[in-house]
């Protein structure tokens, strides 16, 4: 047992619901339905039993986790009464109320001829057999989309600057002149607390150190105490 999950939902049934994707169909039926024969041709390949509950109770438990498809006109199908297509069985009205309450909207249910229903059930993802005695307790539910909030993008997080660094777009000298962009990966970030940006190319880095050691570099305010590197070790 788990919090928030109906007690009629077994671990196997929850697993089946998780495996299903948008547009997959689930058959829920009574004990008279030829579930064993049909289940062998479904995607899952075997019966999933819901022991001790009727069709409306089992459907309510399933629909507490699985949404119905809102992209189709009739996401629910039922078997029509043989010999009287307009006949209404009590289970039809009960299921309609359960489905409408689960979706918080009116949901259209289409009726299929008996053998057309069997053919559609064989194309389903899985078949769930309840303990409902029937008759005509056979329904096909088409799964919809679960709309979840999007988590923060890992790609966007990976592009954040390291601690203490700024983007080069924010790097402007006090005289308003934008510095020449460096090449390579070093062109993207620069230390936020310093007025320089090391180029990626080692030749340019060496030329930069020599310039900082020179009198011309010192005259322009680029001199570096203790040598050419900002740390005093270059």
C-alpha positions as CSV (number, residue, x, y, z in Angstrom):
1,X,0.0,0.0,0.0
2,X,1.1,3.5,-0.8
3,X,-0.2,7.0,0.1
4,X,-2.4,8.5,-2.6
5,X,-3.0,5.3,-4.6
6,X,-6.3,3.5,-4.5
7,X,-6.2,0.2,-2.6
8,X,-7.8,-1.6,-5.5
9,X,-4.8,-0.8,-7.7
10,X,-2.2,-3.6,-7.5
11,X,1.5,-3.1,-8.2
12,X,1.1,-4.8,-11.5
13,X,-1.7,-2.6,-12.6
14,X,0.2,0.6,-11.6
15,X,3.1,-0.8,-13.6
16,X,0.9,-1.3,-16.7
17,X,-0.5,2.3,-16.4
18,X,3.0,3.6,-16.2
19,X,4.0,1.7,-19.3
20,X,1.1,3.0,-21.3
21,X,1.6,6.1,-23.4
22,X,-0.6,8.7,-25.0
23,X,-3.2,7.0,-27.2
24,X,-2.7,3.5,-25.7
25,X,-5.9,1.8,-24.7
26,X,-6.9,-0.2,-21.7
27,X,-9.8,-2.7,-21.6
28,X,-11.7,-3.2,-18.3
29,X,-14.1,-6.0,-18.3
30,X,-16.4,-8.3,-16.2
31,X,-15.8,-12.0,-15.4
32,X,-17.8,-13.2,-18.4
33,X,-15.6,-11.5,-21.0
34,X,-13.1,-13.8,-22.9
35,X,-10.2,-11.9,-21.3
36,X,-7.8,-14.8,-21.5
37,X,-8.1,-15.2,-25.2
38,X,-8.0,-11.5,-25.9
39,X,-5.2,-10.7,-23.5
40,X,-2.8,-13.0,-25.4
41,X,-3.0,-10.7,-28.3
42,X,-2.6,-7.4,-26.4
43,X,0.7,-5.6,-26.0
44,X,1.1,-6.6,-22.4
45,X,0.2,-10.2,-23.2
46,X,-1.6,-11.4,-20.1
47,X,-4.6,-10.6,-17.9
48,X,-4.3,-8.1,-15.0
49,X,-6.8,-9.0,-12.3
50,X,-8.7,-6.6,-10.1
51,X,-10.1,-9.0,-7.5
52,X,-13.0,-8.0,-5.3
53,X,-14.3,-4.9,-7.1
54,X,-17.0,-4.2,-9.7
55,X,-16.6,-2.3,-13.0
56,X,-17.4,1.3,-11.7
57,X,-15.1,0.9,-8.7
58,X,-12.3,-0.4,-10.8
59,X,-12.7,2.3,-13.4
60,X,-12.7,5.0,-10.7
61,X,-9.5,3.6,-9.3
62,X,-7.8,3.5,-12.7
63,X,-9.0,7.0,-13.7
64,X,-7.7,8.4,-10.4
65,X,-4.2,7.9,-12.0
66,X,-4.8,7.8,-15.8
67,X,-6.3,10.7,-17.7
68,X,-8.6,10.1,-20.7
69,X,-7.5,11.3,-24.2
70,X,-9.0,14.8,-24.9
71,X,-7.7,14.8,-28.5
72,X,-10.4,12.3,-29.7
73,X,-14.2,12.7,-29.8
74,X,-14.9,9.5,-27.8
75,X,-12.1,8.3,-25.6
76,X,-14.3,5.5,-24.1
77,X,-15.9,2.6,-26.0
78,X,-18.4,0.0,-24.8
79,X,-20.0,-3.1,-26.1
80,X,-23.5,-2.6,-27.4
81,X,-26.3,-5.0,-26.5
82,X,-26.6,-7.8,-29.0
83,X,-29.8,-7.6,-31.0
84,X,-30.8,-4.1,-29.6
85,X,-28.2,-1.4,-30.3
86,X,-30.3,1.2,-28.6
87,X,-30.7,-0.8,-25.3
88,X,-29.2,0.7,-22.1
89,X,-27.8,-1.5,-19.4
90,X,-27.4,-0.2,-15.8
91,X,-23.6,-0.5,-15.9
92,X,-23.6,2.0,-18.9
93,X,-25.0,4.8,-16.8
94,X,-22.8,4.0,-13.8
95,X,-19.7,4.1,-15.9
96,X,-20.8,7.4,-17.6
97,X,-21.1,9.1,-14.1
98,X,-17.7,7.7,-13.0
99,X,-16.0,8.9,-16.2
100,X,-17.6,12.3,-16.1
101,X,-16.6,12.8,-12.5
102,X,-13.0,11.7,-13.1
103,X,-12.5,14.1,-16.0
104,X,-14.6,16.9,-14.6
105,X,-16.3,17.2,-18.0
106,X,-18.9,15.4,-20.1
107,X,-17.1,12.5,-21.9
108,X,-18.6,10.9,-25.0
109,X,-18.8,7.1,-25.0
110,X,-19.2,5.2,-28.3
111,X,-20.9,1.8,-28.7
112,X,-19.3,-1.0,-30.7
113,X,-20.8,-4.2,-32.1
114,X,-19.8,-7.3,-30.2
115,X,-17.2,-8.6,-32.6
116,X,-16.0,-5.1,-33.4
117,X,-15.4,-4.7,-29.7
118,X,-13.4,-7.9,-29.5
119,X,-11.2,-6.8,-32.5
120,X,-10.6,-3.4,-30.8
121,X,-9.8,-5.1,-27.5
122,X,-7.1,-7.2,-29.1
123,X,-5.3,-4.0,-30.3
124,X,-5.3,-2.6,-26.7
125,X,-2.3,-2.3,-24.5
126,X,-3.7,-4.5,-21.7
127,X,-6.9,-6.0,-20.4
128,X,-8.0,-5.7,-16.8
129,X,-10.5,-8.2,-15.4
130,X,-12.7,-7.3,-12.4
131,X,-15.0,-9.4,-10.3
132,X,-18.1,-7.7,-11.8
133,X,-20.7,-10.4,-12.8
134,X,-21.9,-8.3,-15.8
135,X,-23.5,-8.5,-18.3
136,X,-22.0,-6.1,-20.9
137,X,-19.4,-4.8,-18.4
138,X,-16.8,-4.2,-21.1
139,X,-15.2,-0.9,-21.8
140,X,-12.1,0.4,-23.6
141,X,-10.3,3.5,-22.1
142,X,-7.9,5.6,-24.2
143,X,-5.1,7.1,-22.2
144,X,-4.5,10.9,-22.5
145,X,-1.6,13.2,-21.6
146,X,-0.5,14.0,-18.1
147,X,0.4,17.7,-18.0
148,X,3.3,18.2,-15.6
149,X,5.2,21.4,-14.8
150,X,8.5,21.6,-16.7
151,X,11.6,21.2,-14.5
152,X,14.5,23.8,-14.9
153,X,16.5,23.0,-18.0
154,X,19.9,21.4,-17.3
155,X,21.3,23.0,-20.4
156,X,20.3,26.5,-19.2
157,X,22.0,25.7,-15.8
158,X,25.1,24.5,-17.6
159,X,25.5,27.9,-19.3
160,X,25.6,29.8,-16.1
161,X,28.9,31.5,-15.4
162,X,31.2,30.1,-12.7
163,X,31.1,31.8,-9.3
164,X,32.7,35.2,-9.5
165,X,32.6,35.4,-13.4
166,X,30.7,37.6,-15.8
167,X,29.8,37.3,-19.4
168,X,32.0,39.1,-21.9
169,X,28.9,41.0,-23.1
170,X,29.0,42.7,-19.7
171,X,32.7,43.5,-19.9
172,X,33.2,47.2,-20.8
173,X,36.1,49.4,-20.0
174,X,35.6,52.6,-18.1
175,X,36.3,54.7,-21.2
176,X,33.3,53.0,-23.0
177,X,35.5,51.1,-25.4
178,X,34.5,47.4,-25.7
179,X,37.6,45.2,-25.4
180,X,38.6,43.0,-28.3
181,X,37.1,39.5,-28.0
182,X,39.4,36.7,-27.2
183,X,39.3,33.4,-29.1
184,X,38.2,30.0,-27.9
185,X,36.4,29.1,-24.7
186,X,38.1,31.9,-22.8
187,X,36.1,34.3,-24.9
188,X,32.9,33.5,-23.1
189,X,33.8,34.3,-19.5
190,X,36.2,36.6,-17.7
191,X,36.9,37.0,-14.0
192,X,34.5,39.5,-12.5
193,X,37.0,41.1,-10.1
194,X,39.8,41.7,-12.7
195,X,40.2,43.9,-15.7
196,X,41.7,41.3,-18.0
197,X,40.7,38.2,-19.9
198,X,43.2,35.5,-20.8
199,X,43.0,34.4,-24.4
200,X,42.6,30.7,-25.2
201,X,45.6,30.7,-27.5
202,X,48.9,30.2,-25.6
203,X,50.7,32.3,-28.1
204,X,48.5,35.3,-27.5
205,X,48.8,34.6,-23.7
206,X,52.6,34.7,-24.0
207,X,52.5,37.9,-26.0
208,X,50.1,39.4,-23.5
209,X,52.5,38.7,-20.6
210,X,55.4,40.2,-22.6
211,X,53.3,43.3,-23.2
212,X,52.5,43.7,-19.5
213,X,56.2,43.5,-18.7
214,X,57.1,46.2,-21.2
215,X,57.3,49.9,-20.6
216,X,54.6,50.5,-23.1
217,X,52.2,48.2,-21.2
218,X,53.2,49.9,-17.9
219,X,52.6,53.3,-19.5
220,X,49.1,52.3,-20.5
221,X,48.3,51.0,-17.1
222,X,48.7,47.3,-17.9
223,X,51.8,46.8,-15.8
224,X,51.8,43.8,-13.4
225,X,53.6,43.7,-10.2
226,X,56.1,40.9,-9.8
227,X,56.2,39.9,-13.5
228,X,53.8,39.4,-16.3
229,X,51.0,37.3,-14.8
230,X,48.3,38.8,-12.6
231,X,49.3,36.4,-9.8
232,X,52.9,37.6,-9.8
233,X,54.3,34.2,-10.9
234,X,54.3,34.6,-14.7
